[in-house]
Amino acid sequence: MHDTALVRKIIGGDRAAGERLVSTHYARIFRLLRGLTGNADNAQDLTQQTFARAWNALSSYQGRASLATWLHKIAYHEYTNWLRSRRDEATLDDAANIEDLREARGLDSILVSRALIRLPLEQREPFVLYYMQEFSVNEIAEITEVPVGTVKSRLFAARKRMRELLQAADRPIETIVAPGAEPLLLLSHVDGGSG
């Protein structure tokens, strides 16, 4: 079903269409927000807020972007609002408390998660959207409301920094310190990974 048709059904009161919207997009929105916040509880709250905001704004959806991009843009704005409200309360170096190691796999592995949280926000955001959410550079520019060239530049810098952090993980156990961050202890080997 086309995105605009789904939205029309939801606005018309079709409960099944509303459930389809949530079930189709919930996991990706949660994964984005978990990648950005580094915390499942915060991601859960922000995901709920995203869908509540989207539900209230469905009548404004015009179909110029895909529903997925539109929802991710709302999620990104919820995240930036949350981040702004937290600036006085705490730093984002809460990644030392990665929640559930059973969820660690691929780009969600514990080493990548810990390296990712060490990226500056301007690099982490496009990295998560591109590599974990698989959005194009143009879609990321739309979601984050920055020029395409800026997205490309930030992705380049993020890849370089992630490579440095993950290559350092191949060395024996050591402490890695990102500028302005607390020391990070990384393990020497990653199962199934190739640098």
Buried (B, 14 or more C-beta within 10 A) or exposed (E): EEBEEBBBBBEEEEEEBBEBBBEEBBEBBBBBBBBBBBBBEBBBBBBBBBBEBBEEEBEEBEEEBEBBBBBBBBBBBBBBEBBEEBEEEEEBBBBEEBBEEEEBEEBBBBBBBBBBBBBBEBBBBBBBBBBBBEBEBEBBBBBBEBEEEBBBBBBEBBBEBBEEBBEBBEEEEEEBEBEEBEEBEBBEEBEEEEE
